[in-house]
Amino acid sequence: MNDDRQTLLKALEFHGHRCWASVAGVRVGLAALRVLEVKRSGGRQLHAFVEIGEDHGGMCFGDGVQSATGCTLGKGNLEKTPYGKLAVTVIERASNRAIRVSYKPTLQKQIGASAFMTKRGQGIEPDDIPEAEQLELVDLIWNAPEADILTLGEVFQFERDWLPEVIGFVPCGACGELTAKAYLRVVGEKHVCIPCSGYER
């Protein structure tokens, strides 16, 4: 089994069900890595802006991007931008070289007519849909020629001063809960967490 297919299978396991949008996210992420000639980010070597926004049926795309690129919400090197689009900009932090890759609407009629999407429209949860119907969409997106489903932008310079990662936690001086140093606030003589400080941020 090739490495890309292994990445796809791991992404679908992480995501929790098999759907077209998560597969599209994997395809977009892998294409960005290939064009930038970089490896998956185990640390914070890469940064990604995924344009999915919130509260729509295609947000699964973000999990595919995370799995493929290694840019994750947990590491802080994945950010959401609220455009409601299936697109990502991936940046190599050391060089600030970047590329934006988006998913084309080419297959949307086939996706919409699929058994999986028909059942989703009826309110059936994705993991309650038969595996064969899930895999029908996985294969549709995975096997499509890249030029048919992806738009690869030009590599460009992304201008940003990257902040250093602040390492370390200390107990809040009021509630005692561990708090990342960058999130402590000074109140009188104490270093306290944001909720205990009374500040909004």
Residue pairs with C-beta under 8 A, 6 or more apart in sequence:
4 30
7 26
7 30
7 67
7 68
8 23
8 26
8 138
8 142
10 67
11 22
11 23
11 25
11 26
11 63
11 64
11 67
11 68
12 18
12 22
12 23
12 138
14 63
14 66
14 67
15 22
15 60
15 63
15 64
15 67
16 126
16 127
17 126
17 127
17 129
17 134
18 126
18 131
18 134
18 135
18 137
18 138
19 60
19 116
19 126
19 134
19 137
19 138
20 107
20 111
20 116
20 137
20 138
20 140
20 141
21 57
21 58
21 59
21 60
21 61
21 64
21 86
22 60
22 61
22 63
22 64
23 64
23 137
23 138
23 141
23 142
24 61
24 64
24 86
24 103
24 141
24 149
25 50
25 60
25 61
25 62
25 63
25 64
25 65
25 66
25 67
25 68
25 86
25 88
26 64
26 65
26 67
26 68
27 64
27 68
27 103
27 141
27 142
27 146
27 149
27 150
28 61
28 64
28 65
28 68
28 86
28 87
28 88
28 101
28 102
28 103
28 150
29 48
29 64
29 65
29 66
29 67
29 68
29 69
29 88
29 90
29 101
30 68
31 101
31 146
31 150
31 152
32 48
32 69
32 88
32 90
32 99
32 101
33 39
33 40
33 68
33 69
33 90
35 99
35 101
35 152
35 155
36 90
36 92
36 97
36 98
36 99
36 155
38 45
38 46
38 92
39 45
40 46
40 68
40 69
40 70
41 69
41 70
41 71
41 75
41 77
42 70
43 75
44 75
44 76
44 77
44 93
44 165
45 92
45 93
45 94
46 69
46 70
46 71
46 77
46 90
46 91
46 92
46 93
47 71
47 77
47 78
47 79
47 90
47 91
47 93
47 162
48 65
48 69
48 71
48 77
48 78
48 79
48 88
48 89
48 90
48 91
49 78
49 79
49 80
49 81
49 88
49 89
50 61
50 62
50 65
50 78
50 79
50 80
50 81
50 87
50 88
51 80
51 81
51 83
51 84
51 85
51 86
51 87
51 88
51 89
52 58
52 59
52 61
52 62
52 80
52 83
52 84
52 85
52 86
53 59
53 80
53 81
53 82
53 83
53 84
53 85
54 80
54 82
56 84
57 120
58 86
61 86
61 103
62 78
62 80
65 71
65 78
65 88
66 72
66 73
66 78
69 78
69 88
69 90
71 77
71 78
71 90
72 78
76 165
85 102
86 102
86 103
87 100
87 101
87 102
87 103
88 100
88 101
88 102
89 98
89 99
89 100
89 101
89 158
90 98
90 99
90 101
91 97
91 98
91 158
91 160
92 98
93 162
96 157
96 158
96 159
96 160
97 155
97 156
97 157
97 158
98 155
98 156
98 157
98 158
99 152
99 153
99 154
99 155
99 156
100 153
101 150
101 151
101 152
101 153
102 150
102 151
102 153
103 149
103 150
103 151
104 148
104 149
104 150
104 151
106 144
106 148
106 149
107 140
107 141
107 144
107 148
107 149
110 140
111 117
111 137
111 140
114 133
114 136
114 137
114 140
115 129
115 133
115 136
116 126
116 129
116 133
116 134
116 136
116 137
117 137
119 129
119 133
120 126
120 129
126 134
141 149
166 180
166 181
166 182
167 181
168 180
168 181
169 178
169 179
169 180
169 181
170 178
170 179
170 181
170 184
170 191
171 177
171 178
171 179
172 178
172 179
172 184
172 191
172 192
172 193
172 196
173 187
173 190
173 191
173 192
173 196
174 187
174 190
174 192
174 193
174 196
175 192
175 193
175 195
175 196
177 193
179 192
179 193
183 193
183 194
184 191
184 192
184 193
185 191
185 192
185 193
185 194
185 197
185 199
186 192
187 196
187 197
187 198
194 200
194 201
